[in-house]
Amino acid sequence: MRKLIALLAGAVVLAVGVFLLWTGGGSGGITLYSGLDYGPAVARAFTARTGIPVQVIRLPTGGLLARITAEGHHPAWTVAWFDGATAAVALDRGGLLAHGLPAPATLVPAATIPGTAALRGADAAYVPTGFTLAGVFVMRRDAPFPAPADWADLLDPRYRGRIGMNDPAISGPTYPTLAGMLRGAGGWPAGQGYVTALRRNGLHVFAKNDATLAALRAGAIGIAVVQSSAAIAAATADPRLRVVFPRPAYVLPNVIVAAHGLTGAARAAAIRFIAFVNTVSAQRLRMAKGGSDGLYWPVTRAPAPPAALPPLAGLDLAWLDPVRWGARENAILAWFAHPQAAAK
C-alpha cells in the first residue's frame, strides 16, 4: 500500500511539474496564442535559442480574441500575437493585459511610419512587431471599369454590386478597415452614412479573406477590399489580379501582448519571447515561413521588408488611434451587424 501511495504521489508531482512547464510556472514555459501563421516557426526557433518550451495554440484572430476574453482573469495563455492595436486596447480595457512591456530595441523614428510614437500605448500593454495595411483594393487587370482611387470612389454607381469585403465580426483584422471607412467619413457616429451608402451601392460581405477573394476570382464581385498581406499574396499567385492602394491606406500593426498577472519566471520568459520576435533573425524567419502573414513592413530598422511590398514613400498612409477606435469596437460591430436595430 505504501508503495502504491508513493507511486501516486510521484505521479501527482510529475503532473504538476508538466503543468507548470506549459503554463508559465516555475520553469518559465510559455503558452502562445498565435493569430499569425509564423507563430509556430518563431516559437521553435525561440526554444532552440533559449531552451524555454513554447506551446503554440494557432487560432484565427477573431477566435483568439474571443478565447482570451472568455478566459478573462484566469488565462491559460502567456503571450498572444495578432493583428490589431485596436483589439489590444479592447483587451487592456478589460484588465486582461500586462503593462510595462519593453519596446523593440531599434524601433524606427516616429516620422517614418504614421502613429509609431503611439504603437505601444500609454501603459505599454502591447508591443508592435510589424504592420500591414488594414484594407486595400484587389481587382482584375482586365476589369471593365477604372480602379477607385480612394474610399469615397467606392460609392460611384460604376461600382454598384461590385465591392466585397470581409465580415468584421468574423475576420478580426477587418474591424480596422471598417474603422478607417468611418474615420474618413467623419468619425463615429457621423461616418455611418458612408457605410450605409456603400451597402446601398450593393456591398457584399463575406466571412473571411478566402471567401472574398474567391468571389473576386469567380466574377461575383469586381473589387475585393482585404488586408494588404492577403491582397499581395493573391496578386502574386494570380497574375490576372492587381492591388490598388487607396488614399489613404490605414496602418494595421501586428502586436504581441502578455497576460495580466504574470510574475517571476513566467513574466521573464514572456518578455524574452517578445524581444526575440523583433530580432533580425526572427523577422527573417517570419517573412520566409509566414505565408501571406510574412508580407509585412517591419517597425524596426532591420531587416528590409519583403521585395513584394511597395516602398512606403509611395503610399498615402494614415493611422487609426487605437484607444479611440478600440474603445468603440463593440458598439461599431453591433451596429454593422444590425444597423436597423441599432438605429431604433
C-alpha positions as CSV (number, residue, x, y, z in Angstrom):
1,M,0.0,0.0,0.0
2,R,2.8,2.4,0.9
3,K,4.4,1.7,-2.5
4,L,1.1,2.5,-4.2
5,I,0.8,5.7,-2.3
6,A,4.3,6.7,-3.1
7,L,3.8,6.0,-6.8
8,L,0.6,8.0,-6.8
9,A,2.3,10.9,-5.1
10,G,5.1,10.8,-7.6
11,A,2.6,10.8,-10.4
12,V,1.0,13.9,-8.9
13,V,4.3,15.7,-8.6
14,L,5.2,14.8,-12.2
15,A,1.8,16.1,-13.4
16,V,2.1,19.4,-11.5
17,G,5.6,19.8,-13.0
18,V,4.4,19.3,-16.5
19,F,1.5,21.7,-15.9
20,L,3.9,24.4,-14.7
21,L,6.2,23.7,-17.6
22,W,3.4,24.6,-20.1
23,T,1.6,27.3,-18.2
24,G,4.5,29.7,-17.5
25,G,5.1,28.3,-14.0
26,G,8.4,27.9,-12.2
27,S,10.2,26.6,-15.3
28,G,9.4,29.7,-17.4
29,G,7.5,27.8,-20.1
30,I,5.2,29.8,-22.4
31,T,1.8,29.2,-23.9
32,L,1.4,31.3,-27.1
33,Y,-1.9,32.1,-28.7
34,S,-1.0,33.0,-32.3
35,G,-3.3,34.5,-34.8
36,L,-0.4,34.7,-37.3
37,D,1.0,31.8,-39.4
38,Y,4.6,32.3,-38.5
39,G,3.9,31.9,-34.8
40,P,4.9,28.1,-34.6
41,A,8.1,28.6,-36.6
42,V,9.2,31.5,-34.3
43,A,8.3,29.5,-31.2
44,R,10.5,26.6,-32.3
45,A,13.4,29.0,-33.0
46,F,13.0,30.6,-29.6
47,T,13.0,27.3,-27.9
48,A,16.1,26.3,-29.8
49,R,17.8,29.5,-28.8
50,T,16.8,29.7,-25.2
51,G,15.7,26.2,-24.1
52,I,12.3,27.7,-22.9
53,P,9.5,25.5,-24.1
54,V,6.6,27.1,-26.0
55,Q,3.2,25.5,-26.5
56,V,1.5,27.1,-29.6
57,I,-2.3,27.4,-29.9
58,R,-2.9,28.6,-33.5
59,L,-6.3,30.4,-33.8
60,P,-7.9,32.8,-36.3
61,T,-7.7,36.3,-34.9
62,G,-11.4,36.6,-34.2
63,G,-11.3,33.2,-32.3
64,L,-8.2,34.1,-30.5
65,L,-9.6,37.4,-29.2
66,A,-12.8,35.6,-28.2
67,R,-10.9,32.9,-26.3
68,I,-8.8,35.4,-24.4
69,T,-12.0,37.3,-23.4
70,A,-13.7,34.2,-22.3
71,E,-10.8,33.1,-20.2
72,G,-10.9,36.5,-18.5
73,H,-8.8,36.8,-15.4
74,H,-7.9,33.1,-15.4
75,P,-5.8,33.0,-18.6
76,A,-4.4,29.7,-20.0
77,W,-2.1,31.8,-22.2
78,T,1.2,33.6,-21.5
79,V,1.6,35.7,-24.7
80,A,-0.7,36.3,-27.6
81,W,0.2,37.6,-31.1
82,F,-2.3,39.0,-33.6
83,D,-3.2,41.9,-36.0
84,G,-4.7,45.0,-34.5
85,A,-3.7,47.5,-31.8
86,T,-7.4,48.4,-31.5
87,A,-8.0,44.8,-30.4
88,A,-5.2,45.0,-27.9
89,V,-6.7,48.2,-26.4
90,A,-10.1,46.5,-26.1
91,L,-8.4,43.6,-24.1
92,D,-6.5,46.1,-22.0
93,R,-9.6,48.0,-21.1
94,G,-10.9,44.7,-19.7
95,G,-7.9,44.4,-17.4
96,L,-6.6,41.3,-19.3
97,L,-3.1,42.5,-20.3
98,A,0.2,43.0,-18.5
99,H,1.7,46.5,-18.6
100,G,5.2,47.9,-19.0
101,L,6.4,45.7,-21.8
102,P,9.7,46.8,-23.3
103,A,9.7,48.4,-26.8
104,P,11.7,47.0,-29.6
105,A,15.4,47.9,-29.3
106,T,15.5,49.5,-32.8
107,L,12.1,51.0,-33.2
108,V,12.0,53.3,-36.2
109,P,11.6,57.1,-35.7
110,A,8.0,58.3,-35.4
111,A,8.3,60.3,-38.6
112,T,8.9,57.1,-40.7
113,I,5.5,55.5,-40.0
114,P,2.4,57.4,-39.0
115,G,1.5,56.7,-35.4
116,T,4.7,54.9,-34.5
117,A,5.0,57.0,-31.3
118,A,1.7,55.6,-30.1
119,L,2.3,52.0,-31.2
120,R,2.8,50.8,-27.6
121,G,0.1,52.8,-25.9
122,A,0.4,54.8,-22.7
123,D,0.8,51.8,-20.4
124,A,2.9,49.7,-22.8
125,A,0.4,46.9,-22.8
126,Y,1.3,45.8,-26.3
127,V,4.4,45.7,-28.5
128,P,4.4,46.3,-32.3
129,T,6.0,43.6,-34.3
130,G,5.4,45.0,-37.8
131,F,2.4,46.2,-39.8
132,T,0.3,45.6,-42.8
133,L,-2.5,47.8,-44.2
134,A,-6.0,47.3,-43.0
135,G,-7.7,47.5,-46.4
136,V,-6.5,47.7,-50.0
137,F,-8.3,47.0,-53.2
138,V,-7.8,43.9,-55.3
139,M,-9.2,43.7,-58.8
140,R,-8.7,42.0,-62.2
141,R,-6.3,43.7,-64.5
142,D,-8.8,43.4,-67.3
143,A,-11.7,44.9,-65.3
144,P,-14.1,46.9,-67.5
145,F,-14.0,49.9,-65.0
146,P,-11.3,52.1,-63.7
147,A,-9.7,51.5,-60.3
148,P,-11.0,53.5,-57.4
149,A,-8.5,56.0,-56.1
150,D,-9.9,56.5,-52.6
151,W,-12.7,55.3,-50.3
152,A,-15.2,57.8,-51.5
153,D,-14.9,56.4,-55.0
154,L,-16.5,53.2,-53.9
155,L,-19.8,55.0,-53.8
156,D,-19.6,55.6,-57.6
157,P,-22.5,54.0,-59.4
158,R,-19.9,52.3,-61.7
159,Y,-19.1,50.0,-58.7
160,R,-22.6,49.1,-57.8
161,G,-22.8,45.5,-56.7
162,R,-19.0,45.0,-57.4
163,I,-17.5,45.7,-54.0
164,G,-16.8,42.9,-51.5
165,M,-15.3,42.8,-48.0
166,N,-14.9,40.5,-45.0
167,D,-17.3,40.5,-42.1
168,P,-15.5,42.4,-39.3
169,A,-17.3,40.3,-36.6
170,I,-15.6,37.2,-38.0
171,S,-12.4,38.5,-39.6
172,G,-10.5,40.2,-36.7
173,P,-8.2,42.4,-39.0
174,T,-11.3,43.7,-40.9
175,Y,-12.5,45.9,-38.0
176,P,-9.7,48.4,-38.6
177,T,-10.8,48.6,-42.2
178,L,-14.3,49.5,-41.1
179,A,-13.0,51.9,-38.6
180,G,-10.9,53.5,-41.4
181,M,-14.0,53.9,-43.5
182,L,-15.8,55.6,-40.6
183,R,-12.8,57.8,-39.8
184,G,-12.5,59.0,-43.4
185,A,-16.3,59.9,-43.5
186,G,-16.3,62.0,-40.3
187,G,-15.7,59.5,-37.5
188,W,-18.2,57.8,-35.2
189,P,-21.2,58.0,-35.5
190,A,-21.0,60.5,-38.3
191,G,-19.4,58.0,-40.7
192,Q,-22.4,55.7,-40.5
193,G,-23.8,57.4,-43.5
194,Y,-20.9,56.4,-45.7
195,V,-21.1,52.7,-44.8
196,T,-24.9,52.8,-45.2
197,A,-24.5,54.3,-48.7
198,L,-21.9,51.7,-49.5
199,R,-24.4,49.0,-48.6
200,R,-27.0,50.6,-50.8
201,N,-24.5,50.6,-53.6
202,G,-24.5,46.8,-53.4
203,L,-21.7,45.9,-50.9
204,H,-21.2,42.2,-50.5
205,V,-20.0,40.9,-47.1
206,F,-18.2,37.6,-46.9
207,A,-16.8,35.7,-43.9
208,K,-13.1,35.9,-44.4
209,N,-10.3,36.5,-47.0
210,D,-10.7,33.2,-48.7
211,A,-14.4,33.7,-49.5
212,T,-13.9,37.3,-50.5
213,L,-11.1,36.6,-52.9
214,A,-12.9,33.5,-54.3
215,A,-15.8,35.7,-55.1
216,L,-13.4,38.1,-57.0
217,R,-11.9,35.2,-59.0
218,A,-15.3,33.8,-59.8
219,G,-16.6,37.2,-61.1
220,A,-19.2,37.6,-58.4
221,I,-17.6,40.9,-57.4
222,G,-15.2,43.2,-59.2
223,I,-13.2,44.6,-56.3
224,A,-12.2,42.9,-53.0
225,V,-11.3,45.0,-50.0
226,V,-8.9,42.9,-47.9
227,Q,-5.8,43.3,-45.7
228,S,-2.7,44.1,-47.8
229,S,-0.9,40.9,-46.9
230,A,-3.7,38.8,-48.3
231,A,-4.1,41.1,-51.3
232,I,-0.4,41.0,-52.3
233,A,-0.3,37.2,-51.8
234,A,-3.3,36.8,-54.0
235,A,-1.9,39.0,-56.8
236,T,1.5,37.3,-56.6
237,A,-0.1,33.9,-57.0
238,D,-2.5,35.0,-59.8
239,P,-1.1,37.5,-62.4
240,R,-4.6,38.3,-63.5
241,L,-5.0,40.3,-60.3
242,R,-3.6,43.6,-59.2
243,V,-3.5,45.5,-55.9
244,V,-4.6,49.2,-55.7
245,F,-3.5,51.1,-52.6
246,P,-6.2,53.6,-51.7
247,R,-5.8,57.1,-50.4
248,P,-5.3,56.8,-47.5
249,A,-4.3,53.3,-46.6
250,Y,-4.6,52.6,-42.9
251,V,-1.7,51.2,-40.9
252,L,-2.6,47.9,-39.2
253,P,0.0,46.9,-36.6
254,N,0.6,43.3,-35.7
255,V,1.1,43.3,-32.0
256,I,2.2,40.9,-29.2
257,V,0.8,41.1,-25.6
258,A,1.3,39.3,-22.3
259,A,-1.4,38.1,-19.9
260,H,-2.1,40.2,-16.8
261,G,-0.8,38.8,-13.5
262,L,2.3,37.1,-14.8
263,T,5.1,37.1,-12.2
264,G,8.6,35.8,-11.8
265,A,9.8,33.3,-14.4
266,A,6.6,33.5,-16.4
267,R,6.9,37.2,-17.0
268,A,10.6,37.0,-17.6
269,A,10.0,34.3,-20.3
270,A,7.3,36.3,-21.9
271,I,9.5,39.4,-22.1
272,R,12.3,37.3,-23.6
273,F,9.9,35.9,-26.2
274,I,8.5,39.4,-27.1
275,A,12.1,40.7,-27.5
276,F,13.0,37.7,-29.7
277,V,10.2,38.2,-32.2
278,N,11.6,41.6,-33.2
279,T,15.2,40.4,-33.7
280,V,16.5,40.4,-37.3
281,S,16.8,36.6,-37.4
282,A,13.3,36.1,-36.1
283,Q,11.8,38.6,-38.5
284,R,13.6,37.0,-41.5
285,L,12.1,33.7,-40.4
286,R,8.7,35.3,-40.1
287,M,9.0,36.6,-43.7
288,A,10.2,33.2,-45.0
289,K,7.8,30.9,-43.2
290,G,4.7,33.1,-42.6
291,G,3.0,32.7,-46.0
292,S,0.8,35.8,-46.6
293,D,1.3,36.9,-42.9
294,G,5.0,37.3,-43.7
295,L,4.2,40.1,-46.1
296,Y,4.5,42.9,-43.6
297,W,6.6,46.1,-43.1
298,P,9.0,46.0,-40.0
299,V,8.8,48.7,-37.4
300,T,12.4,48.2,-36.6
301,R,15.4,49.5,-38.7
302,A,16.2,46.0,-40.0
303,P,15.5,43.8,-41.8
304,A,14.3,45.2,-45.1
305,P,10.6,44.4,-45.9
306,P,9.8,41.6,-48.4
307,A,10.5,42.5,-52.0
308,A,6.8,42.1,-53.0
309,L,5.9,45.2,-50.9
310,P,5.9,48.6,-52.4
311,P,8.1,51.4,-50.8
312,L,6.4,53.2,-48.0
313,A,7.4,56.6,-49.5
314,G,5.0,55.9,-52.4
315,L,1.9,55.3,-50.2
316,D,-0.5,57.7,-48.6
317,L,-0.6,56.2,-45.0
318,A,-2.9,57.1,-42.2
319,W,-3.0,56.0,-38.6
320,L,-6.1,54.9,-36.6
321,D,-5.9,56.0,-32.9
322,P,-6.1,52.6,-31.2
323,V,-7.5,54.0,-28.0
324,R,-10.3,55.9,-29.7
325,W,-11.3,53.0,-32.0
326,G,-10.6,50.2,-29.6
327,A,-13.0,51.6,-27.1
328,R,-15.7,51.8,-29.7
329,E,-15.2,48.4,-31.3
330,N,-18.1,46.5,-29.7
331,A,-20.6,49.3,-30.4
332,I,-19.5,49.6,-34.0
333,L,-19.6,45.9,-34.7
334,A,-23.0,45.7,-33.2
335,W,-24.2,48.5,-35.4
336,F,-22.6,46.9,-38.5
337,A,-24.3,43.6,-37.9
338,H,-27.7,45.1,-37.2
339,P,-27.8,48.6,-38.5
340,Q,-31.6,48.9,-38.5
341,A,-31.9,47.7,-34.9
342,A,-29.1,50.0,-33.7
343,A,-30.9,52.9,-35.3
344,K,-34.1,52.4,-33.3
